[in-house]
Amino acid sequence: MRWTLKLQPEKEKVTQLARDLQVDNTIASILCQREIDTYKKAKKFFRPSLKDIHDPFLMKDMDVAVQRVEKAIENGENILVYGDYDVDGTTAVSLVSSYLKTISPNIATYIPDRYAEGYGVSYAGIDFAQDNNFSLIIALDCGIKAIEKVTYANEKNIDFIICDHHKPGDKIPDAVAVLNPKRVDCSYPFDELCGCGVGFKLIQALGSKRNQTIKDFLPYLDLVATAIAADIVPMNGENRTFAYYGLQVINKDPRNGIKAIIHQIKKKELTITDVVFIIAPRINAAGRMKHGNYAVELLTEMDFDAAVEFAAAIEIFNADRKDLDKQITNEALIQIIDNKEQDKYTTVVYHENWHKGVIGIVASRLIETYYRPTLVFTKSGNKLAASARSVKGFDVYNALLACEEFIEQFGGHKYAAGLTLLPENFENFKNKFEEIVSKTIDKELLTPEIAIDIEIELSEITPKFFRIIKQMAPFGPQNMKPVFKSVCVRDNGYGKQVGADKTHVKLNVFQGDNKQTFGAIGFNLGDKIEIVQNDFDIVYSLEENDWNGYKSIQLVLKDLK
């Protein structure tokens, strides 16, 4: 691990903010690093307000989109709400369809089959719309690159409204309206919404025509918060406000589908991390193992007992998914060793029988072992399909763009993408991808980095200090949970390896003459137990440990040396 101390802000700014907020310099410093450097900005940060949610009509094409939906409702047209099979797509479809059903009975949903149709808008979906007399398709979390498909729909007199957040290409599809804050010609004040967030702006705009205010839309924010957490979009600006209020809905009065998942795991208060690791994988498992429709049915179910049944079925999908991704990860690791590819700049592995639903997870798992841009391929019809994942600081989307000559189709973000190619192009693509990455990646990025906010003494960790850190949540990109460094700490002699195969380490640490100890847990750091015989340095974040009703502050170790 590379330990990198973030650039420390100007002392004068820190001192002024500490005085204005009546907090210590460490807290003020962490806030200044995040560009929260005035009392006004801090107030907005710590007290998100519904007033911070922007007017949806600031988004390019929103007025046209609303007119077209209103016309469809007035004329009794059939509207198909279409979305991708991942968490962002299925939550977006659930959100928009459940709202539209409150104003029109002629609403249906469509999630493409991951295996038969692949990612995004499909010809099969458009044919389904034609066969069932749908004259308007609202596409969510996809469609920005579907130029030929939208043309195909136009030929069949089917209109498209696209609500997407992926990077547009040079050409925009010829749809009735294209809602995407990343459009160059869109001046919407926040361009990091997720797909579900763009869907929310559409229903917010439709609601404003019905004298509904933002308060009427609070019940939908459990879905938006779930999508924000799962899609790893920046946790600042409007996303922070959505996530803040969405978490309150999840914890107080979520929709039946989310309530059913929480009911199964029996956890009291969920944080955004719980949404990432508990709710999102279960919603995703439906699309990975069976069909994304299961997720939409779960998230739109009005009867709690029926939602519990859906959640139980999805729980089985999730268990199957875990078994599969473990098995495929092991097979991929063996393939890397057998092909003597441990020292390359990239990981590109392929097996025709790998399950398409878990290759994205497998790519992330492989990065845990070989920290480099990674692609996992499987067979999909007569083509090969892959999920790409990157390492921090490297844009895998741009690397794929440079290999375009060998790719049939691709889309995604800086750190995650999907693509298809013809089998005969696989070797050429693999070689080109390695060549591009080896030339363009900063070699430092091939060692995982821990970005440290600030170095502190353990004595600074007081209940008040921890309370303020907790109030900085929800955490996510651009507002990560603060990471601290403390030097020359000692274990009180009872440090031990824990876990079934002793992979983790549990310590009680103190510093200098101050004998106050803190419990510390280091996941996957069991092999570093030898280090703790003498003084050592630690990098960690803070969390609350609740053991038999007794709450204490625990250090979650990221590394020690």
C-alpha positions in Angstrom: 0.0 0.0 0.0 1.1 3.6 -0.8 0.3 5.9 2.1 -0.4 9.3 0.7 -1.1 12.3 3.0 -3.5 14.6 1.3 -2.5 18.2 0.7 -3.1 20.1 3.9 -5.1 23.3 3.7 -3.9 26.8 4.6 -3.5 27.3 8.4 -5.3 30.6 8.4 -8.4 29.1 6.7 -8.4 26.2 9.1 -8.1 28.4 12.2 -10.9 30.7 11.0 -13.2 27.8 10.2 -12.5 26.2 13.6 -13.3 29.4 15.3 -16.5 30.0 13.3 -17.8 26.4 13.8 -16.4 26.0 17.3 -14.7 22.8 16.4 -11.1 21.7 16.8 -8.5 22.3 14.1 -8.5 18.6 12.9 -12.2 18.7 12.0 -11.8 22.2 10.4 -8.8 20.9 8.4 -10.8 17.8 7.1 -13.7 20.1 6.1 -11.3 22.6 4.3 -9.8 19.7 2.3 -13.4 19.0 1.0 -13.7 22.7 0.0 -16.1 23.3 2.9 -14.2 26.3 4.1 -16.8 28.8 5.3 -19.6 28.8 7.9 -22.2 29.0 5.1 -20.8 26.0 3.2 -20.5 24.0 6.4 -24.1 24.8 7.3 -25.2 23.6 3.9 -23.0 20.4 4.3 -24.1 19.4 7.8 -27.8 20.4 7.3 -28.8 19.3 3.8 -32.1 21.0 2.9 -34.8 20.1 0.4 -34.3 23.7 -0.9 -30.9 22.4 -2.2 -32.8 20.2 -4.8 -32.7 22.0 -8.1 -35.5 23.0 -10.4 -35.9 20.1 -12.9 -36.7 22.5 -15.7 -33.1 23.7 -15.7 -32.3 20.4 -17.5 -32.1 20.6 -21.3 -35.2 19.0 -22.9 -37.2 18.7 -19.7 -40.0 20.9 -20.9 -40.3 18.8 -24.1 -40.2 15.5 -22.1 -43.0 16.7 -19.8 -45.1 17.9 -22.8 -44.8 14.5 -24.5 -45.7 12.5 -21.3 -48.6 14.8 -20.7 -49.9 14.3 -24.2 -49.5 10.5 -23.9 -51.5 10.5 -20.6 -54.2 12.8 -22.1 -54.6 10.6 -25.2 -54.6 7.3 -23.2 -51.4 6.1 -25.0 -49.5 3.1 -23.6 -46.2 4.1 -22.0 -43.3 1.6 -21.6 -40.8 2.4 -18.8 -37.6 0.8 -20.0 -34.4 0.4 -17.9 -31.2 -1.5 -17.4 -31.0 -4.6 -15.3 -28.6 -3.2 -12.7 -29.5 -1.4 -9.4 -29.5 2.0 -11.0 -31.7 0.8 -13.9 -34.2 -1.2 -11.9 -34.6 1.4 -9.2 -35.2 4.1 -11.9 -37.8 1.9 -13.6 -39.5 1.2 -10.3 -39.5 5.0 -9.4 -40.8 6.3 -12.7 -43.4 3.6 -13.3 -44.8 3.7 -9.8 -45.2 7.5 -10.1 -46.8 7.3 -13.6 -49.2 4.7 -12.4 -50.7 7.3 -10.0 -51.8 9.3 -13.0 -52.4 6.8 -15.7 -53.4 3.1 -15.9 -51.5 2.5 -19.2 -48.0 2.0 -17.8 -45.9 -1.1 -18.2 -42.2 -1.8 -17.5 -39.5 -3.5 -19.5 -36.1 -4.7 -18.3 -33.9 -6.3 -21.1 -32.7 -9.8 -20.5 -29.0 -9.6 -19.6 -28.2 -12.7 -21.6 -30.5 -12.6 -24.6 -30.5 -8.8 -25.2 -27.5 -7.4 -23.3 -27.0 -3.9 -21.9 -29.1 -0.9 -22.8 -31.9 -0.4 -25.4 -32.5 -3.4 -27.5 -34.2 -4.1 -30.8 -36.2 -6.9 -29.0 -37.5 -4.2 -26.5 -38.6 -2.0 -29.4 -40.3 -4.9 -31.1 -42.1 -5.7 -27.8 -43.3 -2.1 -27.7 -44.6 -2.3 -31.2 -46.3 -5.7 -30.7 -48.1 -4.4 -27.6 -49.1 -1.0 -28.9 -46.7 1.2 -26.9 -46.2 4.6 -28.6 -43.8 6.1 -26.0 -40.8 4.5 -24.4 -39.1 6.2 -21.4 -35.5 4.8 -21.3 -33.8 5.1 -17.9 -30.0 4.7 -17.1 -29.4 3.8 -20.8 -30.0 5.1 -24.3 -27.5 7.9 -24.8 -25.6 5.8 -27.3 -28.7 4.1 -28.8 -28.6 6.1 -32.1 -29.6 3.2 -34.5 -32.1 1.8 -32.1 -33.9 5.1 -31.6 -34.0 5.5 -35.4 -35.5 2.0 -35.7 -38.2 3.0 -33.1 -38.9 6.2 -35.0 -39.6 4.1 -38.2 -42.2 2.2 -36.1 -43.8 5.5 -34.9 -42.6 4.9 -31.3 -41.3 7.9 -29.5 -38.3 7.9 -27.1 -37.6 9.9 -24.0 -34.1 9.2 -22.8 -33.1 9.7 -19.2 -29.4 8.8 -18.9 -26.2 9.9 -17.1 -23.5 8.2 -19.1 -21.1 10.1 -21.2 -22.7 11.1 -24.5 -20.9 10.4 -27.8 -20.4 13.0 -30.5 -24.0 12.3 -31.7 -27.2 12.4 -29.6 -30.0 10.0 -30.5 -32.9 11.4 -32.4 -35.3 11.1 -29.5 -38.2 13.4 -28.6 -36.2 14.4 -25.5 -32.8 13.5 -24.2 -32.4 14.2 -20.5 -28.7 13.9 -19.5 -26.9 16.5 -17.3 -23.6 15.4 -19.0 -24.8 16.8 -22.4 -22.4 19.5 -23.5 -25.4 21.8 -24.2 -27.1 21.1 -20.8 -26.6 23.8 -18.2 -28.2 21.9 -15.3 -26.2 22.9 -12.1 -25.2 19.3 -11.1 -24.0 16.8 -13.7 -23.2 13.8 -11.5 -26.7 12.4 -11.0 -27.2 8.7 -11.4 -29.8 7.3 -13.8 -32.4 7.0 -11.1 -31.6 10.6 -10.2 -32.4 11.7 -13.7 -35.7 9.7 -13.5 -36.5 11.5 -10.3 -36.0 14.9 -12.0 -38.6 13.8 -14.6 -41.2 12.9 -12.1 -40.4 16.0 -10.1 -41.1 18.1 -13.2 -44.3 16.2 -13.9 -45.4 16.7 -10.3 -44.8 20.4 -10.4 -47.5 20.6 -13.1 -49.9 19.0 -10.6 -49.0 21.4 -7.7 -46.9 18.7 -6.0 -43.9 19.9 -4.1 -40.6 18.2 -3.3 -42.2 17.0 0.0 -44.6 14.9 -2.0 -41.7 13.1 -3.6 -39.8 12.2 -0.4 -41.1 8.6 -0.4 -39.3 8.0 -3.7 -35.9 8.9 -2.3 -35.3 5.5 -0.8 -34.8 4.3 -4.4 -32.6 7.3 -5.4 -30.4 6.8 -2.3 -30.0 3.1 -3.1 -29.0 3.9 -6.7 -26.6 6.6 -5.7 -24.9 4.2 -3.3 -24.8 1.3 -5.8 -23.6 3.3 -8.8 -20.8 5.0 -6.8 -21.5 8.5 -8.1 -20.0 11.5 -6.2 -21.6 12.0 -2.8 -21.8 15.8 -3.0 -24.1 18.5 -4.3 -27.6 17.2 -5.1 -26.6 13.6 -4.6 -25.7 14.3 -1.0 -29.1 15.8 -0.3 -30.9 12.9 -2.0 -28.9 10.3 -0.1 -29.3 12.2 3.2 -33.1 12.2 2.9 -33.3 8.9 1.2 -31.5 7.2 4.1 -34.1 8.7 6.5 -36.8 7.1 4.3 -35.0 3.7 4.3 -34.7 3.8 8.1 -38.1 5.2 9.0 -40.7 4.2 6.3 -39.2 2.5 3.2 -41.3 0.9 0.4 -42.3 -2.7 1.0 -39.5 -4.2 -1.1 -36.7 -2.5 0.8 -38.5 -3.2 4.1 -38.7 -6.9 3.2 -34.9 -7.0 2.6 -34.2 -5.2 5.9 -36.7 -7.5 7.6 -34.6 -10.5 6.4 -31.3 -9.2 7.6 -32.7 -7.8 10.9 -30.5 -4.7 11.1 -31.8 -1.7 13.0 -30.3 1.4 11.4 -28.7 1.3 8.0 -25.9 3.6 6.8 -25.0 4.2 3.2 -22.3 1.5 3.5 -25.1 -1.0 4.5 -27.1 0.1 1.4 -24.0 -0.6 -0.7 -23.2 -4.0 0.8 -26.7 -5.3 1.9 -29.5 -3.8 -0.2 -27.8 -3.2 -3.5 -26.3 -6.7 -4.0 -29.7 -8.3 -3.4 -31.4 -6.0 -6.0 -28.5 -6.7 -8.4 -28.7 -10.4 -7.8 -32.1 -10.6 -9.6 -30.7 -9.3 -12.9 -27.4 -11.2 -12.5 -28.9 -14.7 -11.8 -32.4 -14.6 -13.2 -34.0 -11.5 -14.5 -34.1 -7.8 -13.6 -38.0 -7.9 -13.6 -37.8 -9.6 -10.2 -36.1 -6.5 -8.7 -38.8 -4.2 -10.2 -41.6 -6.4 -8.9 -40.0 -6.4 -5.5 -39.5 -2.6 -5.5 -43.0 -1.8 -6.7 -44.9 -4.4 -4.6 -47.7 -2.8 -2.6 -48.4 -5.9 -0.4 -45.8 -6.5 2.3 -46.3 -10.3 2.5 -45.9 -10.6 -1.3 -42.7 -8.4 -1.0 -41.3 -10.8 1.7 -41.8 -13.7 -0.8 -40.0 -11.8 -3.6 -37.2 -10.9 -1.1 -36.8 -14.6 -0.1 -36.5 -15.6 -3.8 -33.9 -12.8 -4.3 -32.0 -14.0 -1.2 -31.5 -17.3 -2.9 -30.3 -15.6 -6.1 -27.8 -13.7 -4.0 -26.5 -16.8 -2.3 -26.1 -18.5 -5.7 -24.3 -15.4 -7.0 -21.8 -15.5 -4.1 -21.0 -19.2 -4.8 -20.5 -18.5 -8.5 -18.3 -15.4 -8.1 -16.0 -17.3 -5.7 -15.7 -20.2 -8.1 -15.1 -18.0 -11.2 -12.6 -15.8 -9.3 -10.6 -18.9 -8.4 -10.7 -20.2 -12.0 -9.6 -16.8 -13.3 -6.6 -16.6 -10.8 -5.5 -20.1 -12.0 -5.7 -18.9 -15.6 -3.5 -15.8 -14.9 -0.8 -18.1 -13.3 -1.1 -20.8 -16.0 -0.6 -18.2 -18.7 2.2 -16.5 -16.8 0.5 -13.1 -16.9 1.2 -12.1 -13.3 3.6 -9.3 -14.4 1.5 -7.6 -17.0 0.0 -4.1 -16.8 -3.5 -5.5 -17.4 -5.6 -8.6 -16.6 -7.7 -10.0 -19.5 -9.2 -13.4 -18.8 -11.8 -15.4 -20.8 -13.9 -18.6 -20.4 -16.9 -19.3 -22.6 -18.9 -20.8 -19.7 -18.4 -18.1 -17.1 -21.7 -16.6 -15.9 -22.3 -13.2 -17.5 -24.1 -12.0 -14.4 -21.1 -12.1 -12.2 -18.1 -11.2 -14.4 -18.2 -7.6 -13.1 -17.9 -8.7 -9.5 -15.1 -11.1 -10.6 -13.2 -8.3 -12.3 -13.3 -6.3 -9.0 -12.2 -9.4 -7.0 -9.2 -9.9 -9.4 -8.1 -6.3 -8.7 -7.8 -7.2 -5.0 -5.0 -9.7 -6.0 -3.5 -8.1 -9.1 -4.0 -4.4 -8.8 -4.4 -3.3 -12.5 -7.1 -2.5 -15.1 -9.0 -5.7 -15.5 -11.4 -7.3 -18.1 -13.3 -10.5 -17.6 -14.8 -12.0 -20.8 -17.4 -14.7 -21.4 -19.3 -16.0 -24.4 -22.6 -14.2 -25.1 -24.4 -15.6 -28.2 -22.0 -15.4 -31.1 -19.9 -12.7 -29.4 -17.7 -12.2 -26.4 -18.9 -9.9 -23.6 -16.8 -8.4 -20.9 -16.9 -6.3 -17.8 -14.1 -3.9 -17.2 -12.9 -2.5 -13.9 -10.1 0.0 -13.3 -7.7 1.0 -10.5 -8.0 4.4 -8.8 -6.7 7.2 -11.0 -6.9 5.4 -14.4 -9.6 6.0 -17.0 -10.5 2.5 -18.4 -13.2 4.1 -20.6 -10.6 6.1 -22.5 -8.3 3.0 -22.8 -11.2 1.1 -24.4 -11.8 4.0 -26.7 -8.2 3.6 -28.0 -9.0 -0.1 -28.8 -12.3 0.8 -30.6 -11.2 -0.9 -33.9 -11.6 -4.3 -32.2 -14.8 -3.6 -30.2 -18.4 -4.1 -31.4 -20.0 -2.0 -28.7 -19.0 -0.5 -25.4 -20.2 2.0 -22.8 -19.6 3.0 -19.2 -17.6 5.2 -16.9 -14.0 6.0 -15.9 -13.7 3.0 -13.5 -16.3 0.5 -14.9 -17.4 -0.4 -18.4 -19.0 -3.1 -20.4 -18.2 -4.2 -24.0 -18.8 -6.8 -26.7 -16.5 -8.0 -29.5 -16.2 -10.8 -32.1 -14.3 -13.9 -31.0 -11.8 -13.5 -33.8 -10.8 -10.0 -32.4 -10.1 -11.2 -28.9 -6.4 -11.7 -29.1 -5.8 -8.5 -31.1 -7.9 -6.6 -28.6 -6.1 -8.2 -25.6 -2.7 -7.2 -27.0 -3.8 -3.7 -27.9 -5.4 -3.1 -24.5 -2.1 -4.2 -22.8 -0.1 -1.9 -25.1 -2.4 1.2 -24.5 -2.4 0.7 -20.7 1.3 0.0 -20.5 2.0 3.3 -22.4 -0.5 5.5 -20.6 -0.7 4.4 -17.0 1.3 6.1 -14.3 3.3 3.1 -12.9 2.6 4.4 -9.4 -1.1 3.7 -9.9 -0.4 -0.1 -10.0 0.2 0.0 -6.2 -3.0 0.6 -4.2 -3.1 3.9 -2.5 -4.5 4.9 0.9 -5.3 8.6 0.8 -4.9 9.9 4.4 -6.8 13.0 5.4 -4.6 13.9 8.4 -2.2 12.6 11.1 -3.7 12.8 14.6 -2.9 11.7 18.2 -5.2 9.0 19.5 -6.0 11.3 22.4 -7.9 13.5 19.9 -10.5 10.8 19.4 -13.2 11.9 21.9 -16.9 11.3 21.8 -17.5 14.8 20.5 -14.9 14.4 17.8 -16.5 11.1 16.7 -20.0 12.6 16.8 -18.9 15.3 14.3 -17.2 12.8 12.0 -20.5 10.7 12.0 -22.4 13.9 11.0 -20.3 14.1 7.8 -22.2 11.1 6.5 -23.5 9.9 4.1 -20.0 9.0 2.7 -19.0 8.3 -0.8 -16.8 9.6 -3.7 -15.8 13.2 -3.1 -16.9 12.8 0.5 -15.2 9.6 1.7 -15.1 8.6 5.4 -12.1 10.4 6.9 -8.9 8.4 7.1 -6.4 9.1 9.9 -2.8 8.2 10.5 -1.3 7.8 14.0 2.4 7.0 14.6 4.3 5.0 17.2 1.3 3.2 18.7 1.6 0.0 20.7 -0.6 -3.0 21.3 -1.4 -3.8 24.9 -0.1 -7.3 24.5 -3.5 -9.0 23.7 -3.4 -8.6 19.9 -4.4 -11.7 18.0 -5.4 -13.1 14.7 -9.1 -13.7 14.3 -11.5 -15.2 11.8 -12.0 -18.8 10.7 -8.6 -18.9 8.9 -6.9 -16.1 11.0 -7.1 -13.6 8.1 -8.0 -10.6 10.4 -6.2 -9.0 13.3 -7.8 -7.6 16.5 -5.8 -5.2 18.7 -6.1 -2.8 21.6 -3.8 0.1 20.9 -2.5 3.1 22.9 0.0 5.8 22.2 2.8 7.2 24.3 2.2 7.7 28.0 -1.6 8.0 27.5 -2.8 4.6 28.6 -6.3 5.0 27.1 -6.7 2.1 24.7 -8.9 1.8 21.6 -10.1 -1.5 20.1 -8.9 -1.9 16.6 -9.9 -4.4 13.9 -7.9 -5.0 10.7 -9.6 -7.0 8.0 -7.3 -9.1 5.9 -4.3 -7.9 7.9 -3.8 -11.1 9.9 -0.4 -11.7 8.3 0.9 -8.4 9.9 0.6 -9.7 13.4 4.4 -9.8 13.8 4.6 -6.0 13.3 2.7 -5.3 16.5 5.4 -6.7 18.9 7.0 -3.2 18.8 5.9 0.4 18.0 4.1 0.7 14.7 2.2 3.2 12.6 -1.5 2.8 11.7 -3.9 4.1 9.1 -7.6 3.8 10.0 -11.1 5.1 9.9 -13.5 5.3 12.9 -16.7 3.4 13.5 -19.1 2.6 16.4 -18.8 -0.9 17.8 -22.0 -2.1 19.4 -21.2 -5.2 21.5 -23.9 -6.6 23.8 -25.5 -3.1 24.1 -22.2 -1.5 25.0 -21.1 1.1 22.4 -17.5 2.1 21.9 -15.4 3.9 19.2 -13.4 1.3 17.2 -10.5 1.9 14.8 -11.0 0.1 11.5 -7.4 -0.5 10.3 -6.6 -0.1 6.6 -2.9 -0.8 7.0 -0.1 -0.9 9.5 3.7 -0.8 9.3 
